[in-house]
Amino acid sequence: MAPVANVSRPVLEVQELYRFFRSDEEETLALRGVTLSVRGGELVAVVGPSGSGKSTLLACAAGLDEPDGGTVRIAGQRMNSRPESERVALRAGHIGVLFQSENLFGHLTVAQNVALVRRLSRKQPGRPLDLLESLGLGARADAYPAELSGGEAARAGLAVALANGPELLLADEPTGELDGGAGLRLLQLLRRHADNGYAVLVVTHSPDVVAAADRVVRLADGRVQEPGQEASP
């Protein structure tokens, strides 16, 4: 597979990102000035305790949530502070998102799920079966999600995330619900796609993902923590 990204510039650029959540008179500071970037060919792991802002960061990077301050750029184009229709188009053209679950439509086969994403993105980067075979799922192309094992479902979710030929792959705890063998195989696939030129950002608690990453970004209290830095209240 040929590289899909230009390694000379960041595919994802997050600068001074802020996100607040308000409930009645309470305000939660989910992100407080987070800055990071991911280039093509990199696998970057984002780690931190629950509530540190990891999933909020991923949602803002994907254009699924709107930050209260700062900027998100994908392949040089601003993602935030623009109409939803434009964010959808930018996501369809440049981003694949792998959630822990719910990546597949249950009434469609695995191949139909992949084909649907390709139609929506208006890209035709090869047959769905070619992608599924590259992930070890060629024999399960006509299976429905309920017929898949946990490891197969995770790989099928990855196929959907890669169906639009994205420059940036965002993954939220992709190995969290998998057993050791299935989790390791999915991690190897993520590593392979980074090596093939994708920019890969993974939110994780997994030591195995951290060990496989090129860089690790640690969040605490909504801020990036430098090595040895204590989390502030």
NUMI-676549 format. One record per residue (C-alpha): residue in three letters; x, y, z. Coordinates in steps of 0.1 Angstrom, whole numbers, plus 2048, in hexadecimal, padded with zeros to 3 digits. Example, Ala and Ser with C-alpha at 12.3 -4.5 7.8 and 13.67 -1.06 7.14 Angstrom:
2
ALA87B7D384E SER8897F5847 
//
This chain:
233
MET800800800 ALA80E8227F7 PRO81183D811 VAL7F1852814 ALA7FF871825 ASN81A88B820 VAL83288783D SER8418A9838 ARG8248BB84A PRO80C8B2866 VAL7EB8A285B LEU7DB8AB87D GLU7E38CC88E VAL7D38D58AF GLN7DB8F78BD GLU7D19048E0 LEU7B18F08E1 TYR7988F78FC ARG7778E6903 PHE75F8EE91F PHE7408DB92A ARG7258ED93E SER7098DD953 ASP6F48F6966 GLU70E90A979 GLU72A8F1977 GLU7458F395C THR75C8D7953 LEU77D8E0941 ALA7828C292B LEU79F8D1916 ARG7B58ED921 GLY7CC8FA906 VAL7D58D88F6 THR7EE8DA8D9 LEU7FB8BC8C5 SER8018B18A1 VAL80389088F ARG81688B86E GLY811870854 GLY82485185E GLU81F857883 LEU80B84389D VAL80585A8BB ALA7F684D8DB VAL7E28648F1 VAL7E0857915 GLY7D4864936 PRO7BB85B952 SER79685A94C GLY78887D94A SER7A988C93E GLY79A89891C LYS7A687C905 SER7858748F4 THR77B8988F3 LEU79C89F8E0 LEU7958848C8 ALA7718908C2 CYS77E8B38BB ALA7998A78A4 ALA77F893890 GLY7678B188E LEU74D89E8A2 ASP74E8B88BE GLU7558DD8BC PRO7708EC8D2 ASP76B90C8E5 GLY78D9198DC GLY7AB9118C7 THR7AE9028A4 VAL7AD8DF894 ARG7BC8DB872 ILE7BA8BC85C ALA7D28BB83F GLY7D68E1842 GLN7B18E8842 ARG79F8F6861 MET7868DD86F ASN7758F188B SER761911889 ARG751908868 PRO72F8FB85D GLU7268D7865 SER7238CE840 GLU7478D983A ARG7548C6858 VAL7428A784B ALA7528AB829 LEU7758B0838 ARG77189284E ALA76587D831 GLY78288781C HIS79F885835 ILE795872856 GLY78D84F860 VAL77F84A883 LEU781829896 PHE76C8278B5 GLN76D80C8CF SER74C7FF8C2 GLU72F80A8AC ASN74480E88C LEU72D7F8877 PHE7087FA86C GLY6F87D9878 HIS6E17D585A LEU6FE7D7841 THR7197BD83A VAL73D7C5840 ALA7437CC81B GLN7247E1819 ASN7307F6837 VAL7517FD825 ALA73F804804 LEU72881D815 VAL744831823 ARG755832802 ARG73583F7F1 LEU73185A80B SER755865808 ARG7528657E1 LYS7738527E0 GLN77A8317CF PRO79C8257DD GLY7978017D2 ARG77D7E67D8 PRO7707E07FB LEU77C7BC7F9 ASP7A07C77F3 LEU79F7DB813 LEU78F7BF827 GLU7A87A681A SER7C47BD825 LEU7B67BB848 GLY7B0796848 LEU78B799843 GLY78678E81F ALA77376F82A ARG75B784840 ALA75279E825 ASP72E791824 ALA72978D849 TYR7147A485E PRO7227B587D ALA70F79E895 GLU720781885 LEU74478D88C SER75A7858A9 GLY7687A28BE GLY7897A38AB GLU7787A1889 ALA7607BD893 ALA77E7D389D ARG78F7CC87C ALA76F7D2869 GLY76C7F487B LEU78F7FC870 ALA7867F384C VAL76980C84F ALA78182785D LEU799821841 ALA77F81E825 ASN78284381A GLY7A8841817 PRO7AD85A834 GLU7CD86D83B LEU7C586D860 LEU7B884F874 LEU7AA857897 ALA7A48398AE ASP79283A8D0 GLU79D81D8E7 PRO79D8058C9 THR7AB7E88DD GLY7987EE8FD GLU77E7D28F9 LEU7937B98E7 ASP7A679B8F5 GLY7CC79B8F4 GLY7D078A8D2 ALA7B579E8C0 GLY7C17BE8D0 LEU7E57B78C5 ARG7DA7B08A1 LEU7C67D189F LEU7E47E48AD GLN7FB7D4893 LEU7E27E0878 LEU7E3804886 ARG809803887 ARG80A7F6863 HIS7F3812857 ALA80982C868 ASP82781D857 ASN815820836 GLY81284583A TYR7F284B84E ALA7F286386C VAL7E384E888 LEU7D885C8AA VAL7CC8438C4 VAL7BB84B8E5 THR7C482E8FB HIS7CB81F91D SER7DE80290E PRO8037FD916 ASP8077EA8F6 VAL7FA8078E1 VAL81281F8F4 ALA82F8078ED ALA8278078C8 ALA82282D8C5 ASP83C8448B6 ARG83285F8D0 VAL81D8608EF VAL80887F8F9 ARG7FD87F91D LEU7DE892928 ALA7D489B94C ASP7BA8B3956 GLY7B58BD931 ARG7D98C792C VAL7F78B791B GLN80F8AC936 GLU8348AD931 PRO84989093E GLY84C893964 GLN8328AF966 GLU8188AB981 ALA7F38AE978 SER7E58CF985 PRO7C48D2997 
//
